């Protein structure tokens, strides 16, 4: 199953929610799912971090994309070009998305 995890958080960060988000993405991917994490491209206080997977101590078994404009239209544009995610997922109720049927 293809999962798109939408999160309104700054990566990298030492806040608990970012740790939970990356660990959830890793757990989904380890279960055999194709996982993509979408986050806003905001400046981080942890500017010297080069490898997000190493920073969060997770396997690079899922993709991370930072959207330059974290607005609904940007997420929609990404998902239109994404190869039919079957399940978008997110922690924030304010996050919106569009999906297309995968035919499964």
Secondary structure as GFF3:
##gff-version 3
##sequence-region A 1 104
A	DSSP	beta_strand	2	7	.	.	.	ID=ss1
A	DSSP	alpha_helix	16	30	.	.	.	ID=ss2
A	DSSP	beta_strand	34	40	.	.	.	ID=ss3
A	DSSP	alpha_helix	52	55	.	.	.	ID=ss4
A	DSSP	beta_strand	63	67	.	.	.	ID=ss5
A	DSSP	alpha_helix	72	81	.	.	.	ID=ss6
A	DSSP	beta_strand	87	90	.	.	.	ID=ss7
###
